[in-house]
Amino acid sequence: MSAAFEEDSPIENAFWKFYESDDGKELYVELVTLARLAYATSQEKIGIKMLFEVVRYQRRLHQDHRAINNNFTALYARVIMADNPDLMGAFDIRR
């Protein structure tokens, strides 16, 4: 588990299970790509929920109806920032 997490919870357990799946890894790549584009053009905080909605929109355009769990937004933001130094501080996070 990543050092970005401190508590063990049902949502966190479900997140890690999804994150390790092919769908979870694909979502991670999509989110990092969008985050880099958004952050590079503005250098202002970006919203992880906004990025989730962009992924949903793009997938719908391609008839891809895989569900994305909103409970995972904050966890993805933490993992993305922990794994990508260029995106450190891109998202506001709460405890």
C-alpha positions as CSV (number, residue, x, y, z in Angstrom):
1,M,0.0,0.0,0.0
2,S,1.0,3.5,-0.6
3,A,2.4,5.7,2.1
4,A,-0.3,8.3,1.1
5,F,-2.9,6.3,3.1
6,E,-3.1,5.9,6.8
7,E,-6.3,4.1,7.6
8,D,-7.7,0.7,6.5
9,S,-11.3,1.1,5.5
10,P,-13.8,-0.7,3.3
11,I,-13.5,2.0,0.6
12,E,-9.8,1.8,0.7
13,N,-9.8,-2.0,0.4
14,A,-12.2,-1.8,-2.5
15,F,-10.0,0.9,-4.1
16,W,-6.9,-1.2,-3.9
17,K,-8.7,-4.2,-5.4
18,F,-9.9,-2.1,-8.3
19,Y,-6.7,-0.2,-8.7
20,E,-4.7,-3.4,-9.2
21,S,-7.2,-4.6,-11.9
22,D,-6.7,-3.9,-15.6
23,D,-9.6,-1.4,-15.5
24,G,-8.1,0.4,-12.5
25,K,-4.7,0.7,-14.2
26,E,-6.3,2.0,-17.3
27,L,-8.3,4.6,-15.4
28,Y,-5.0,5.6,-13.6
29,V,-3.3,6.2,-17.0
30,E,-6.3,8.2,-18.3
31,L,-6.4,10.4,-15.2
32,V,-2.6,11.0,-15.1
33,T,-2.7,12.0,-18.8
34,L,-5.6,14.4,-18.2
35,A,-4.0,15.8,-15.0
36,R,-0.7,16.5,-16.8
37,L,-2.5,18.3,-19.6
38,A,-4.7,20.4,-17.2
39,Y,-1.9,21.2,-14.8
40,A,0.7,22.0,-17.5
41,T,-1.7,24.6,-19.1
42,S,-2.7,26.4,-15.9
43,Q,-0.4,25.4,-12.9
44,E,-3.5,25.9,-10.8
45,K,-5.2,23.3,-8.6
46,I,-7.3,20.9,-10.7
47,G,-10.3,18.9,-9.6
48,I,-10.0,15.1,-9.6
49,K,-13.8,14.8,-9.9
50,M,-13.6,17.0,-13.0
51,L,-11.1,14.5,-14.4
52,F,-13.4,11.6,-13.6
53,E,-16.2,13.3,-15.5
54,V,-14.0,13.9,-18.5
55,V,-13.1,10.2,-18.5
56,R,-16.7,9.3,-18.3
57,Y,-17.5,11.6,-21.2
58,Q,-14.7,10.3,-23.3
59,R,-15.7,6.7,-22.6
60,R,-19.3,7.4,-23.4
61,L,-18.3,8.8,-26.8
62,H,-16.5,5.5,-27.5
63,Q,-19.5,3.4,-26.3
64,D,-17.4,2.3,-23.3
65,H,-19.9,1.9,-20.4
66,R,-17.6,0.7,-17.7
67,A,-18.5,2.2,-14.3
68,I,-16.2,4.5,-12.4
69,N,-16.8,4.6,-8.6
70,N,-16.9,8.2,-7.2
71,N,-15.7,6.8,-3.9
72,F,-12.3,6.4,-5.4
73,T,-11.7,10.0,-6.5
74,A,-9.7,11.2,-3.4
75,L,-7.7,7.9,-3.4
76,Y,-6.7,8.3,-7.0
77,A,-5.7,11.9,-6.4
78,R,-3.4,10.8,-3.6
79,V,-1.9,8.0,-5.6
80,I,-1.4,10.2,-8.6
81,M,0.5,12.8,-6.6
82,A,2.5,10.2,-4.7
83,D,3.6,8.5,-7.9
84,N,4.1,11.6,-10.1
85,P,6.4,14.3,-8.7
86,D,5.4,16.7,-11.5
87,L,1.8,16.5,-10.2
88,M,2.6,17.0,-6.5
89,G,0.2,19.6,-5.2
90,A,-2.0,19.5,-8.3
91,F,-5.0,18.5,-6.2
92,D,-6.4,19.8,-3.0
93,I,-6.8,16.9,-0.6
94,R,-8.4,16.7,2.8
95,R,-7.7,14.4,5.7
